[in-house]
Amino acid sequence: MILVDKTWGIKYAISMRRNIIGLAVSSLVLVCFLSISPQVQAQDVLGMHIMNIHELNLVQTFFSQLPEADRDRYLTVPLTLADLEKKDDWQAFFDQADEYDLIPIVRLATVVEDGMWRQPNRHDIVQLVTFLHELDWPTDQKHIIVFNEVNHAKEWGGVIRPDQYNDVLKFTYSWAHALDDDFVVLPAAMDLAANNSAQTREAFSYLGEMHQLDPEIFTYLDAWNSHSYPNPGFSASPTRTGQNSLRGYQHELAFIKDKTGQDLQVYITETGWEVNQYTVRWLESYYTYAFRHIWSDPRVVAVTPFVFKGAPGPFSGFSFVDAQDQPTSQFEAITNAIHKLFGQESTD
């Protein structure tokens, strides 16, 4: 998800009227399939993606509505260069995460200039990673993401440069592990629905160029990071299997396996449906299917849907709470799905 692109919907624009028949058919197939599918073993992979550290108390109210997890839950949050002046706030966030049994996944970011994220330089990376190293983390492992959706020009200073990202990934990995081998370094997730254009690069074209430039590049990471959205239009049935579906991470892991022989675990740090007239009636069954048949994959460590509080703004349709911090249909759908999966009635 591009945080600075206010016309994000245009990137994936489709005519929903042209696809409504296909959506209805796939949803009917989904309902039939759910009735014969095995019970999910756990909902422990579920975490959340938040916009800023001050949402922690609010997101904990969401987690408190769910059955107790067997392990700590993950929480994805961005760290920008502007946050480097807020060390006390970040330490308080980590302390509270420890109290709530939450594991931060911190995505590195720079600053927005002229409507796009500035390319990071080595000084930026040293500052960001050193800042995190100096904090007292709630866990031994320290999960970081090396920037975001770099197959979009607006995420990389207006250009698409796999060669530059290779250098940044290698330097970040090396610096982080030089400071502390407990860092868990994840690569920037790709936008799996992007095409080849002046402003975007198809994900596997981008990854393929990274590997062609440096066949060792994917050894400079500790696990995989994926944005596996239900496209097209953030509105598709979870039964879809293409690279732009909820199963997109499977295509990515297969790519890495083919190129390197590595079997990686994956953190799905962005996913989720946009609530609209075509998806709202199916959300609960969509989440149920995803937990049973996709996110139950043993390679999936965490799923942090985007985004907990996206309202007001362009991400309102993805938001789990509205502008007044009240539960939305997203909140209700996912909590109902989890309670029903575990044989419990949903609570208000």
Helices and strands as residue ranges (DSSP letters): H 8-11, H 16-34, E 48-49, G 53-55, H 56-63, E 73-79, G 81-85, H 87-99, E 102-108, E 112-113, E 116-117, H 122-133, E 142-146, G 153-155, H 162-179, E 183-187, H 203-213, G 217-219, E 224-227, H 248-260, E 266-270, H 283-293, E 300-303, G 316-318, H 329-341
